């Protein structure tokens, strides 16, 4: 089954989103959080090594989708993937979807047993669903 890694600059945001997703999928999808940094005075940020560890923790040969909140999280996620064993890295993709909407779509798709390409496509198209509601 495809797993998810949530990357956020805020530990609270990442943990809260994971809590909702776990409840929604009833634990059918492995989800790890790599959010915030270990600095009590300045906890906002991302850490490539923490992201790499999160990927390794939930890794499945079926793949891992990494969902990110802001631009610099993309750079950290890319670095994390570069740090992985190449065999593992080939099964890890980054979604550029809005974090919350993309994570919801990806979690539903992954918990339903969809493959990596489908889970990524569902995550990446999540913003479109929001746009369609705007016009109703």
C-alpha positions as CSV (number, residue, x, y, z in Angstrom):
1,X,0.0,0.0,0.0
2,X,1.2,3.5,-0.8
3,X,2.2,5.5,2.3
4,X,2.2,9.3,2.9
5,X,4.6,11.7,4.5
6,X,3.3,15.1,5.5
7,X,5.9,17.9,5.4
8,X,5.0,21.2,7.1
9,X,6.9,24.0,8.6
10,X,4.7,23.7,11.6
11,X,4.6,20.6,13.8
12,X,1.1,21.5,15.0
13,X,-0.2,21.7,11.5
14,X,1.4,18.4,10.5
15,X,0.3,16.5,13.6
16,X,-3.3,17.9,13.3
17,X,-3.6,16.9,9.7
18,X,-2.2,13.5,10.4
19,X,-4.8,13.1,13.2
20,X,-7.7,13.9,10.9
21,X,-6.3,11.6,8.2
22,X,-5.9,8.7,10.6
23,X,-9.4,9.1,11.8
24,X,-10.8,9.4,8.2
25,X,-8.9,6.3,6.9
26,X,-9.2,4.4,10.2
27,X,-5.5,3.6,10.0
28,X,-5.6,1.9,6.6
29,X,-2.9,4.2,5.3
30,X,0.6,4.6,6.8
31,X,1.2,8.3,7.5
32,X,4.3,9.9,8.9
33,X,4.8,13.5,9.8
34,X,8.0,15.5,9.3
35,X,7.1,18.9,10.5
36,X,8.9,21.7,12.3
37,X,12.5,21.7,13.5
38,X,14.1,20.9,16.9
39,X,14.6,24.5,18.0
40,X,12.5,25.6,20.9
41,X,12.9,29.3,20.2
42,X,12.4,29.0,16.4
43,X,10.4,25.8,15.8
44,X,9.1,26.7,12.3
45,X,10.9,25.1,9.4
46,X,11.7,21.8,7.7
47,X,14.5,19.3,8.1
48,X,15.6,17.1,5.2
49,X,17.0,14.4,7.6
50,X,13.7,14.3,9.5
51,X,11.9,13.9,6.2
52,X,14.2,11.2,5.1
53,X,13.6,9.3,8.3
54,X,9.8,9.7,7.9
55,X,10.0,8.3,4.4
56,X,12.1,5.3,5.7
57,X,9.6,4.7,8.5
58,X,6.6,4.4,6.3
59,X,8.3,3.1,3.2
60,X,6.7,0.4,1.1
61,X,7.8,-0.9,-2.3
62,X,4.3,0.3,-3.4
63,X,5.6,3.9,-2.9
64,X,5.5,7.0,-0.8
65,X,3.9,10.3,-1.6
66,X,5.4,13.3,0.1
67,X,3.0,16.2,0.6
68,X,4.5,19.7,1.3
69,X,3.2,23.0,2.6
70,X,5.5,25.7,1.2
71,X,8.2,26.2,-1.3
72,X,11.2,25.6,0.9
73,X,9.6,22.3,2.1
74,X,9.9,21.2,-1.5
75,X,13.7,21.8,-1.4
76,X,13.9,19.9,1.9
77,X,11.9,17.0,0.5
78,X,14.0,16.9,-2.7
79,X,17.2,16.7,-0.5
80,X,15.6,14.0,1.6
81,X,14.9,11.9,-1.5
82,X,18.5,12.4,-2.7
83,X,19.7,11.1,0.7
84,X,17.7,7.9,0.3
85,X,19.0,4.6,-1.0
86,X,18.4,4.9,-4.8
87,X,16.2,1.8,-4.9
88,X,14.0,3.3,-2.3
89,X,14.1,6.8,-3.8
90,X,12.7,5.6,-7.1
91,X,9.4,4.8,-5.3
92,X,9.1,8.2,-3.7
93,X,7.3,11.2,-5.3
94,X,6.5,14.7,-4.2
95,X,3.0,16.1,-4.7
96,X,2.8,19.9,-5.3
97,X,-0.9,19.9,-4.3
98,X,-2.1,22.2,-1.5
99,X,-1.2,20.3,1.6
100,X,-4.5,19.7,3.3
101,X,-6.6,19.0,0.2
102,X,-3.8,16.9,-1.4
103,X,-3.4,14.9,1.8
104,X,-7.1,14.1,2.0
105,X,-7.3,13.0,-1.6
106,X,-4.1,11.0,-1.3
107,X,-5.1,9.3,1.9
108,X,-8.5,8.2,0.5
109,X,-6.8,6.9,-2.7
110,X,-4.0,5.1,-0.8
111,X,-6.4,3.5,1.7
112,X,-8.4,2.3,-1.2
113,X,-5.4,0.4,-2.5
114,X,-4.6,2.6,-5.5
115,X,-1.1,2.5,-7.0
116,X,1.5,5.3,-6.6
117,X,0.7,7.0,-9.9
118,X,-3.0,7.2,-9.0
119,X,-2.5,8.4,-5.5
120,X,-0.2,11.1,-6.8
121,X,-2.7,12.1,-9.5
122,X,-5.5,12.2,-6.9
123,X,-3.5,14.4,-4.6
124,X,-2.4,16.7,-7.4
125,X,-6.0,17.2,-8.7
126,X,-7.4,17.9,-5.3
127,X,-7.3,21.7,-5.7
128,X,-9.5,21.4,-8.8
129,X,-12.3,20.0,-6.6
130,X,-12.1,23.1,-4.5
131,X,-12.2,25.3,-7.6
132,X,-15.3,23.5,-8.9
133,X,-17.1,24.2,-5.7
134,X,-16.3,27.9,-6.0
135,X,-18.5,28.0,-9.1
136,X,-21.5,26.2,-7.7
